[in-house]
């Protein structure tokens, strides 16, 4: 009886260890969820609070499993830039996903979070193979970062309702945020990532 109990314990331990190792190969990347994108900010997006709340749910899930979390924070260095100005409230990470101790923050100056940052080195250093991506804006920094990540060999999952965008203009025509969101996520889902809702991801 004692031997059987020990064997069962050993099997459970092995499966737990495998799950922990698997978890450690996946990182959450939260891109530019900063105050300027929310109500009262310099570049308010479409339904940013809902996206921030969903990103918070994903973040809590990763924290509960002690899985790696990386926050990306944009600092604008472009002349005449109107938002994400260094040392302003708008530039700070939103309270919904505020970093805690030991969560890495990587600052960037371009849409692609890998460009001239330590992101790639940081991910490879801890053996990350898969990225779960949330953030803002869907059509800009989320898109650019996801495509770059895939090209660097990472498997990507983008959480659709934990991302937000805005109306954009092309040839004097306004494309509504809802259509921008669907178009860019649809394009990413074709090759560069798997696109899931928050609920579906958390139920997996």
KALINVEN-V109259 format. One record per residue. N is the residue number from 1. SS is DSSP state (hx for helix, st for strand, lp for the rest). Layout:
# KALINVEN-V109259
n = {N;N}
ss = {SS;SS}
This chain:
# KALINVEN-V109259
n = {1;2;3;4;5;6;7;8;9;10;11;12;13;14;15;16;17;18;19;20;21;22;23;24;25;26;27;28;29;30;31;32;33;34;35;36;37;38;39;40;41;42;43;44;45;46;47;48;49;50;51;52;53;54;55;56;57;58;59;60;61;62;63;64;65;66;67;68;69;70;71;72;73;74;75;76;77;78;79;80;81;82;83;84;85;86;87;88;89;90;91;92;93;94;95;96;97;98;99;100;101;102;103;104;105;106;107;108;109;110;111;112;113;114;115;116;117;118;119;120;121;122;123;124;125;126;127;128;129;130;131;132;133;134;135;136;137;138;139;140;141;142;143;144;145;146;147;148;149;150;151;152;153;154;155;156;157;158;159;160;161;162;163;164;165;166;167;168;169;170;171;172;173;174;175;176;177;178;179;180;181;182;183;184;185;186;187;188;189;190;191;192;193;194;195;196;197;198;199;200;201;202;203;204}
ss = {lp;hx;hx;hx;hx;hx;hx;hx;hx;hx;hx;hx;hx;hx;hx;hx;hx;hx;hx;hx;hx;hx;hx;hx;lp;st;st;st;st;st;st;lp;lp;st;hx;hx;hx;lp;lp;lp;lp;lp;lp;lp;lp;lp;lp;hx;hx;hx;hx;hx;hx;hx;hx;hx;hx;hx;hx;hx;hx;hx;hx;hx;lp;lp;lp;st;st;st;st;st;st;st;lp;lp;lp;lp;lp;lp;lp;lp;lp;lp;lp;lp;lp;lp;hx;hx;hx;lp;st;lp;hx;hx;hx;lp;lp;lp;lp;lp;lp;st;st;st;st;st;lp;lp;lp;lp;lp;lp;lp;lp;lp;lp;hx;hx;hx;hx;hx;hx;hx;lp;lp;lp;lp;st;st;st;st;st;st;st;lp;hx;hx;hx;hx;hx;hx;hx;hx;hx;hx;hx;hx;hx;hx;lp;lp;lp;st;st;st;st;st;st;st;st;st;st;lp;lp;lp;st;st;st;lp;lp;st;st;st;lp;hx;hx;hx;hx;hx;hx;hx;hx;hx;hx;hx;hx;hx;hx;lp;lp;lp;st;st;st;lp;hx;hx;hx;hx;hx;hx;lp}
